[in-house]
Amino acid sequence: MAPSVDEMGSAGGTTSNLKIDGQSYQLSTPTVTSPSNHNGDTSQYKDKDFKASHGTPGHKTILQSDALYQYILKTSVYPRESTYLKELRKITEGVSLSYMATPPDEVQFLMLLIQILNAKNTMELGVYTGYSLLGTALALPDDGKIVAIDLDRNNYELGAPVIEKAGVAHKVDFREGLILPQLDKMLLNQENLGLFDFIFVDADKDNYLKYHERCLKLVKVGGVIAYDNTLWNGSLVAPEDAPYATYIHQYRPFVLELNKFLAADKRIAISQLSVGDGITLCRRIL
C-alpha cells in the first residue's frame, strides 16, 4: 500500500499523519518564515564545531576537511568542468545568495547519473542561475528536454546567455511561477504521467513532501527523483541550539521529516549520499 499524508494546519505549524501499510505515524513541523527574510550574513556564527551556513561558493559540502574537498575539486571536478559551466559558476559566485547554487562536484555527479540513465525527459524544480540546469542540458542528448520551474526568472536570466552560448538552450523549457501549481497543471495532462526519466528537486524544503507525491506520478517506473540538501549542512545530528544560520534551523525539521518519510516509502528504492550537502536518489519501483 502506498504511503499517504494527511495534513492539519495550525497557528504553530503543521501536523502530518503518515500512513504506511495501515500503521500511522505523526510527524510535526513548525511554521517558518521565508528564507528570503534572512540576509545571508553568518559572520556572527563562529563556533568551531559547526558551520554556520552552506559556506562560500564551491565549498558547499559536509566534508569536515576543506583540504580534502579542494582535492576533489582540483583533481576530478575542475579538470572535467566545461568552459560554459565554469563561466556560469563564476557568474553565480558574484551573486549575493550564491550559496544556493548546486556545488560543482554534485553537478558532475548528476551529469554522470543522467548519462547512465540514458535520460531524455527531465525536470528541475528550483533553478536559481541555472548552473545545475546547464549541467543537465550538456549531459542530455541533442533531442533531450528539461522542464525547469522557478519563482524568479531574474536569477535564471543571469545564466541564460551562457546556456545559449553553450548551444543547449533549445533543450530548456523554463517556466516561471510557484512549483506546486505548475506540477498540478502538468498532472492534468495524461501525457505527462510517467513521462520523466529524471527529476532534480532543489527548492523550498517545506514543500518537498508535496513535491514528492506529485513527482512520483510524473516520473516513470524505473526513473529517478533526486532530492538535494538532505543532510542540511550536517545540522540533522547537531544539538537543536547549535549555532547555525537562522534558515538552517527553520528548515531542519522539514528535512528530518522528508528523510523519515522517504526511508519508509515502499514505492521507491533509495540511496542517500554524502555528496555536496547530501542528495537522496529515489528510484520509482511502483
Disulfide bonds with the S-S distance in Angstrom:
none
